[in-house]
Each structure stands twice: as structure tokens, then as C-alpha cells.
Amino acid sequence: MINRKNMTRAAAGICTAALLLTGCGIGDSATLINVNHGEGKITLGYGNFVARYTQATYDKYYLQYYGNDYWKGKFDEDDDETMEETVKGDVIDTMEEQYVSRAHAKDYDIELSDEENEEIQKAAKQFLEDNSDEIIKEMGATEEYVAEMLTNDTYEELVKEAVREEKNKKLKDKDVVQNSFSYVELDSDSDDENPKTDEELKAAAERIAKADDFEAAVKEEGFEVETDYYTAAGTVDEIVEEEGYDKNVTKVFMNLKKEGEVSEAVGVKGGGDYYVFRLDKLGDDDKTEEVRNDKLDEYYYDKLDKWVDETEWDVNEKQWAKVRFTAVFESSTDEDAEETEESADETTGDTDTTDGEDASAEDSGDEAADDDSASGDEDTAEDTEE
């Protein structure tokens, strides 16, 4: 389940700011995204709010470093789009993803409880109370939009959990259990100033393989220990394809059966590279969990992409062009006041500090902004297409 406390803090705290510039008005009821030829829609008013809310989370961190015009720049000099264009594109993608997530919630018997809906409504009210009328107007925030964003964000998280669990039930241990190992690769390119011959590399590899202390021997020979892992139940051919090692080399580390066991020195066919391996952990819990999560995420995102691709989206680019980040949001928190509060909290031993809450708000706020959501057709205004 998602952290409801953090969700509430995100809505209440992320956008306390001072407006630096003035933007233009947005026609709330205009259709921004027509879904499946009129089956549903996302209004411009809602899309504008989600975009400006997302902008505010960026401004909170980037504005102090890059100045008021940073939205005209690019994330990377090779990008074709400005930062504003890139983030607006991400917002459209996320709203579409959350729209289909909410539409498919019923497939997993997911429906928010009355208590959860009440909490979302309280968070939406708190958001409006915590921000000035000027900020609320510039952001295009309404209680309805804030509640809709939090609702969509919640549905997306719950659907994601359900889809991952659907896959997790099908996963067998042989699909995910990992063995971890350390190794050293000795090659002639390791030292450009003093390149070693093939004979010297082979001799060094053999000394490492015979040493009592693997890591110390590697260091003494002037090389570095690296780590990796592989699926315990995999075949040699599968691991070669998965990990990219030479087949002869792969056989060597897969044949290690005892933790701490060090292999003989093994060379790649054709010469030039030598390896020595040490088996670190049979059934490495951390690596196994990492691989499990990767497989669950892959399954979820593949299904999410399928849902999005199966849906017809008609974005009104003319309406979307009205949403601009020309007005920026500056945090109104005074650094001196923060330092005073920190000092007071340390003196009194208060563990529920303002900084602690701010940190939770920022973390959850980023999550909410990254997962900016789509409103369905049930609580949006009438279409006023331009």
C-alpha cells in the first residue's frame, strides 16, 4: 500500500511558494485529450494544473541554481526540445498512463474506500489552505483538481502493486535466485604506460588463483576486483547470452560450488584476457530480490504500455500550447528561520521537526509530480473545444 501520510504531506506542502512572474489564463473546460473518440477526456484545466504542479516541484530545486529562464534551456545540449517542452511531454504521458491505470483498476477489484476518499479530500483542502490565492490562481489549482490528481496517483500505485503481485505469483525460485561472485579481468589494456605481455598476464592470473587472499593478490598485481551475479538455475548458453562472458569463461565460474572457492586462471580463446573468479554467495538474497523486482517491473511496464497503446489519444496541441512555464515558483522558506527551528528542535529534543516533514513532503511530492495523473470523464467540465 502507498504511504497515505506522505501522500497527504505532499499535497499540503510541496507548493508553498512565491510567484515571480505572471502567466495567462486557461480555459478550464476545453478538452485537452480526447480518449477513444469521445469515450472519455482530460480537460485543459486539469492538465494545466498537473503541469504547473510539476513545474513547481522542479522550480523548488532548479530555480536557485539556474535562474528564472532555465525552462528555456535544455536537459542536454543535444536535445531538440526545451526543458519546458520535455516536461510537458512527460506530463501528457503520465496522465495517459494514469488514465488507463484507473480504467483497469476494476480488473483487480481495486476501489478506494470511503475513508481513503475522505483523506484525499482533506489533503486537497489542506493544499489550498497552505498556498496563497496568487499561487493557487497561477497554478490553476482547485479542490477538485488536487483531489483528482491524488486519486489518480493512488489508483496508479495500487494497480501497479496488483500487477506486480500477479507476476510474482507466477515466478519460480529458479527464475530469480542469483549466485554472486567476484572476479578480476587481466588484459593488456589495463596499464597503458606499462602494458603486459600475454605471458605476464597469464603468470599474474595464476599467482592470484593460488593466493590465500584473493583480494590482496589482485591488488598486489595491480588490478581491481569486480563483482557480478548470475541466475543459479541458468544453463551455460543462457548465462552467456545474459551476461556476455566468453563461453569458456562462463563454464569456469558456474562450476564453483562452495562459497569462497577460487577458480583456476582461465583465458579467453584467442588470448589477450585472463580471468580468476571467486564464488561469494550461493543464493544471494540481495541480488535475488533485485532481480525479482526487475522482472516484476518489466512485467508491469509492459502491461502498462499495452494498455496505453490499445487506447486512442487525441491531444489538442493548440490548447496544450497555452500551458507555459513563463511564471516560476520560488520557495518562500527562509533559510535563517529553518536554522533557528533546527537549533530549537535540537535543544528540546523534538523528533517531529519541520525539516523532517519537509523531507517527507519533498520525497512524496516528487513521487506525486512524477506520477501526475489524468482525470476521467466523470468529474470534468463540459467540452469547449477550440
C-alpha positions in Angstrom: 0.0 0.0 0.0 1.1 3.5 -0.6 2.1 5.8 2.3 -1.1 7.8 2.9 0.7 10.1 5.4 3.3 11.0 2.9 0.7 11.5 0.2 -1.1 14.0 2.4 2.1 15.9 3.2 2.9 16.0 -0.5 -0.3 17.7 -1.3 -0.2 20.1 1.6 3.4 21.2 1.4 5.0 21.0 -2.0 3.9 24.3 -3.5 4.3 26.8 -0.7 6.0 29.4 -2.8 6.3 33.0 -4.0 5.2 33.8 -7.5 7.8 35.6 -9.5 6.1 36.3 -12.8 2.5 36.4 -14.1 1.0 33.9 -16.5 -2.1 33.9 -18.7 -5.5 32.4 -18.1 -6.5 28.9 -19.2 -9.9 27.8 -20.3 -10.6 25.0 -17.8 -13.4 23.1 -19.6 -11.7 22.8 -23.0 -10.8 19.2 -23.9 -7.0 18.6 -23.9 -7.1 14.9 -24.6 -10.0 13.1 -26.3 -9.9 9.5 -25.3 -11.2 6.7 -27.6 -13.2 9.1 -29.8 -15.3 10.7 -27.1 -15.4 7.8 -24.6 -13.5 9.9 -22.1 -11.5 13.1 -21.9 -8.9 15.0 -19.9 -9.6 18.7 -19.6 -7.2 21.5 -20.3 -7.8 22.9 -16.8 -6.8 19.7 -15.2 -3.8 19.2 -17.5 -2.7 22.7 -16.8 -2.8 22.2 -13.1 -0.8 18.9 -13.3 1.8 20.6 -15.5 2.1 23.7 -13.3 2.3 21.5 -10.2 5.1 19.5 -11.8 6.8 22.7 -12.7 6.7 23.9 -9.1 8.5 20.8 -7.9 11.2 21.4 -10.5 11.4 25.1 -9.5 11.8 24.2 -5.9 15.2 22.6 -6.7 16.5 24.1 -10.0 15.4 27.8 -9.8 18.0 28.7 -7.2 20.8 27.3 -9.4 19.8 28.2 -12.9 17.7 31.3 -12.6 14.2 32.3 -13.9 14.8 31.4 -17.5 16.0 27.8 -17.1 12.9 26.4 -18.6 14.0 27.8 -22.0 17.2 25.7 -21.8 17.7 22.0 -22.4 18.3 19.0 -20.2 21.0 18.0 -22.6 22.7 20.2 -25.2 21.9 17.6 -27.9 18.1 17.6 -27.1 15.8 19.0 -29.7 13.3 20.3 -27.1 13.5 22.8 -24.3 13.1 21.7 -20.7 9.5 23.1 -20.8 8.6 21.0 -23.9 10.2 17.9 -22.5 8.5 18.1 -19.1 5.1 18.9 -20.7 5.6 15.8 -22.9 6.2 13.7 -19.8 3.1 15.1 -18.2 1.0 14.0 -21.1 2.5 10.6 -21.0 1.9 10.3 -17.3 -1.7 11.5 -17.5 -2.4 8.9 -20.2 -0.8 6.1 -18.1 -2.7 7.1 -15.0 -6.0 7.3 -17.0 -5.6 3.7 -18.2 -4.4 2.5 -14.8 -7.6 3.9 -13.2 -9.7 2.4 -16.0 -8.2 -1.1 -15.4 -8.4 -0.9 -11.6 -11.7 -2.8 -11.7 -9.8 -5.7 -13.3 -8.0 -6.2 -10.0 -11.1 -5.4 -7.8 -9.5 -2.1 -6.7 -11.7 0.7 -5.4 -10.9 3.3 -2.9 -12.7 3.2 0.4 -14.8 6.0 1.8 -12.0 6.6 4.4 -9.4 6.9 1.6 -11.6 9.3 -0.4 -12.2 11.4 2.7 -8.4 11.6 3.4 -7.8 12.7 -0.2 -10.4 15.4 0.2 -8.8 16.6 3.4 -5.4 16.7 1.7 -6.9 18.7 -1.2 -8.4 21.3 1.2 -5.1 21.5 3.1 -3.3 22.2 -0.1 -5.5 25.2 -0.9 -5.2 26.4 2.7 -1.4 26.2 2.6 -0.9 28.3 -0.5 -1.7 31.9 -1.3 -4.6 32.9 -3.6 -2.0 34.2 -6.1 -0.2 30.8 -6.2 -3.5 28.9 -6.5 -4.7 31.1 -9.3 -1.4 30.9 -11.2 -1.3 27.2 -10.8 -4.9 26.8 -11.8 -5.5 24.7 -8.7 -8.9 23.8 -7.4 -10.0 21.4 -4.8 -11.4 19.2 -7.5 -8.2 19.1 -9.5 -6.0 18.4 -6.4 -8.3 15.6 -5.3 -8.3 14.2 -8.8 -4.6 14.2 -9.0 -4.2 12.4 -5.7 -6.9 9.9 -6.6 -5.3 9.0 -9.9 -1.9 8.8 -8.2 -3.4 6.4 -5.6 -5.1 4.2 -8.2 -1.9 4.0 -10.2 0.1 2.9 -7.2 -2.5 0.3 -6.2 -2.8 -1.1 -9.7 1.0 -1.3 -10.0 1.1 -3.3 -6.8 -1.6 -5.6 -8.1 0.0 -6.2 -11.5 3.4 -6.9 -9.9 1.8 -9.4 -7.5 0.1 -11.0 -10.4 3.5 -11.7 -11.9 5.1 -12.6 -8.5 2.7 -15.5 -8.1 3.9 -17.0 -11.3 7.7 -16.5 -10.6 9.5 -19.6 -9.5 12.7 -19.6 -7.5 14.7 -20.9 -10.4 13.8 -17.8 -12.4 15.2 -15.4 -9.9 17.7 -17.0 -7.4 21.2 -15.5 -8.0 24.7 -16.6 -7.2 27.1 -13.7 -6.7 30.8 -13.8 -7.4 33.9 -11.6 -7.5 36.4 -11.6 -10.3 39.5 -10.0 -11.8 40.0 -9.4 -15.5 43.6 -9.1 -16.6 44.2 -7.7 -20.0 46.9 -5.8 -21.8 45.0 -2.6 -21.8 44.8 -2.3 -18.0 48.0 -0.3 -17.9 48.6 1.9 -20.9 52.0 3.1 -19.6 53.3 -0.4 -18.8 51.4 -2.9 -21.0 51.9 -6.5 -20.1 52.6 -9.3 -22.5 50.3 -12.3 -22.7 52.8 -14.4 -20.8 53.0 -11.9 -18.0 49.2 -11.7 -17.7 48.9 -15.5 -17.6 51.5 -15.7 -14.9 49.8 -12.9 -12.8 46.4 -14.7 -13.1 47.9 -18.0 -12.0 49.5 -16.3 -8.9 46.2 -14.7 -8.0 44.4 -18.1 -8.4 46.9 -19.8 -6.0 47.0 -17.0 -3.4 45.5 -17.4 0.1 43.9 -13.9 0.0 42.2 -13.3 -3.4 41.6 -9.5 -3.0 45.1 -8.8 -1.6 46.6 -10.7 -4.5 44.6 -8.8 -7.1 45.7 -5.5 -5.6 49.3 -6.6 -5.4 49.3 -7.5 -9.1 47.9 -4.0 -9.9 44.3 -4.9 -10.9 40.9 -4.4 -9.3 38.3 -6.8 -8.0 34.9 -6.5 -9.7 31.6 -8.2 -8.8 28.7 -9.8 -10.7 26.0 -12.4 -10.4 24.1 -14.9 -12.5 20.9 -16.9 -12.4 21.7 -20.1 -10.4 19.4 -22.4 -12.5 20.5 -21.0 -15.8 22.3 -23.0 -18.5 25.7 -22.1 -19.8 24.2 -20.8 -23.0 21.6 -18.8 -21.2 24.2 -17.1 -18.9 26.5 -16.4 -21.9 23.6 -14.5 -23.6 22.5 -12.9 -20.3 25.9 -11.8 -19.0 28.1 -11.6 -22.2 31.1 -13.6 -21.0 33.0 -15.9 -23.2 31.5 -19.4 -23.1 34.7 -21.0 -21.7 34.9 -18.3 -19.0 31.3 -18.8 -18.1 31.7 -22.5 -17.5 34.5 -21.8 -15.0 32.6 -19.5 -12.7 29.4 -21.7 -13.0 31.4 -24.7 -11.8 32.3 -23.1 -8.5 30.2 -24.8 -5.9 31.5 -23.6 -2.5 31.3 -20.1 -1.1 34.8 -18.6 -1.0 36.1 -21.1 -3.7 38.5 -19.5 -6.2 38.8 -20.7 -9.7 41.9 -21.5 -11.8 43.1 -18.9 -14.2 41.2 -19.0 -17.4 42.0 -17.3 -20.7 39.7 -16.2 -23.4 40.0 -18.0 -26.7 42.4 -16.1 -28.9 44.4 -14.8 -26.0 44.6 -11.3 -24.5 42.4 -11.6 -21.5 42.6 -13.8 -18.4 40.1 -14.2 -15.5 40.1 -15.5 -12.0 36.8 -16.0 -10.1 35.7 -16.4 -6.5 32.2 -17.6 -5.6 30.9 -15.2 -2.9 27.3 -16.3 -2.2 25.1 -19.1 -3.2 21.5 -17.8 -3.4 22.4 -14.2 -2.7 19.3 -12.8 -1.1 20.0 -9.1 -2.0 20.8 -9.9 -5.7 17.8 -12.3 -5.9 15.5 -9.6 -4.6 17.0 -7.1 -7.1 16.4 -9.5 -10.0 12.9 -10.3 -8.8 12.0 -6.6 -8.6 13.4 -6.1 -12.1 11.2 -8.9 -13.5 8.1 -7.5 -11.7 8.8 -4.0 -13.0 9.3 -5.3 -16.5 6.0 -7.1 -16.4 4.2 -4.1 -15.1 5.6 -1.6 -17.6 5.0 -4.0 -20.5 1.3 -4.3 -19.4 1.0 -0.5 -18.9 2.5 0.2 -22.3 0.0 -2.3 -23.8 -2.9 -0.5 -22.2 -1.7 2.8 -23.4 -1.2 1.5 -27.0 -4.6 0.0 -27.1 -6.2 3.4 -26.3 -6.8 6.1 -28.8 -5.5 9.5 -27.7 -6.2 12.8 -29.5 -4.1 15.6 -27.9 -5.3 19.1 -28.8 -1.8 20.7 -29.3 -3.3 24.1 -29.8 -4.8 24.0 -26.4 -1.7 22.5 -24.8 0.4 25.3 -26.2 -1.4 27.7 -23.9 0.2 26.0 -20.9 3.5 27.7 -20.3 6.1 27.8 -17.6 6.9 31.5 -18.0 5.7 32.2 -14.4 8.1 30.5 -12.0 7.6 29.5 -8.3 10.1 30.4 -5.7 10.2 28.7 -2.3 9.2 31.1 0.4 11.0 29.2 3.1 13.6 31.5 4.9 16.9 29.7 5.5 17.6 31.6 8.7 14.2 30.6 10.1 15.0 27.0 9.2 18.3 27.1 11.0 16.5 28.6 14.1 13.9 25.9 14.0 16.6 23.2 13.7 18.5 24.7 16.6 15.3 24.8 18.8 14.4 21.3 17.9 17.9 20.0 18.8 17.7 21.8 22.1 14.3 20.5 23.1 14.9 17.0 21.6 11.8 17.3 19.4 11.9 14.5 16.9 8.9 15.7 14.8 10.9 18.6 13.2 9.9 20.9 10.5 12.9 19.6 8.4 11.7 16.1 8.8 8.3 16.9 7.5 9.8 18.9 4.6 11.9 16.0 3.6 8.9 13.7 3.5 7.0 16.3 1.5 9.8 16.7 -1.0 10.2 13.0 -1.5 6.5 12.3 -1.8 6.0 15.5 -3.8 8.5 14.3 -6.4 6.6 11.0 -6.5 3.3 12.7 -6.9 4.7 15.0 -9.6 6.4 12.1 -11.5 3.1 10.3 -11.4 1.0 13.3 -12.4 -2.4 12.0 -13.2 -5.3 12.1 -15.6 -8.9 12.9 -14.8 -11.6 10.7 -16.3 -14.8 11.7 -17.8 -16.8 11.5 -14.5 -15.8 14.8 -12.9 -14.6 17.2 -15.6 -16.3 20.1 -17.1 -18.2 20.2 -20.3 -16.2 20.2 -23.6 -15.5 23.6 -25.1 -13.2 22.6 -28.0 -11.3 25.5 -29.5 
